[in-house]
Amino acid sequence: MVPVTLLGKPGCHLCDDARAVVQRVLAELPAGTAELDERNILEDEALAERYAEDIPVVLIEDRVHVFWRVDADRFRAAVLAAAR
């Protein structure tokens, strides 16, 4: 199972947009392909310091996939490539 992490914070409209794309794409993939973990940067000082100006951030297997806006096709391809 591919770990996908969405870093964001409450009240962030870009985070809401990214979440919608990520959840939609993951729902379209075969069951067990990926697992989403959402992290609030306000609850982790190190994440807040590192990503405060870059959220949302999507990580695939703990590596940065994208900042700010998620392209569904590119995200899908990256998750499927990681699942191989």
N, C-alpha and C positions, 0 to 999 in steps of 0.2 A: 504494500500500500504506500502510495506516494504522499509524504507529508506536505501540506500546503498551509502556509501561515499568512494571515492577513493582519498587518499592523495598522492600527488606527486609533481613533479616540472618539468619544461621544460628541455629537454635534457637528461632525465633519461631513459635509454633503458629498465630497469626493469619496470618502470612505463608504458611505451608503451606496453610492453608484458602483464602486469596486466590488462591494459585497454582493450586490445583485448579480453582477456579471459572473463572479466566481461561483456563487451558489448555483446559478443557472447552468453553467458549463459542467460543474461537477455532477449535477443531477442528471445530465445527459449521458455521462460516461457509465460504463458497466459498473455495477456494484462492486465495491472493494478496490477500485482503482486508486482513489485518493481520499484523504481525510483532511478536513479543514479545521484549523485551530485559529481562533481570533484572539488577538492580544491587544489590550489597551495600553498604549505607551505611557499614559499618565500613571499607571500602576507599576511601572518599572523604570527607575531612574536612568539606567544605562540605555534602554531603548529610547526614552524621551530625549536624552542628550544626543544620541546618534541620528535619530530620524525625525525630530520635531518639525523640520521644514519640508520633509519629503513625503509625508503620509498622504494617502495610503501607500503602503508598501506590500507587495505580494512576494512571498518567498516560496520557492519550490525546493524541497530537500535542503532547507536552511540556506539557500543561495538566493540573492535578490533576482527576481524575475522582472519586476517593473515597479516604477514609482508612479503615483498620481492616477493614471487612467489605464484600465485593463482592456486590451483588445481580445475579444472572445476567441477568435480563431488562433491567434498566437499563443494564448494561454492554454487552450485545448491541446495544441500541438506540443507544447512544452511538457504538459502533464503526461500525455501519452508517450512521449519520448522517454521521460523519466521512469515510466512504468515498465518499459521493456527490459 
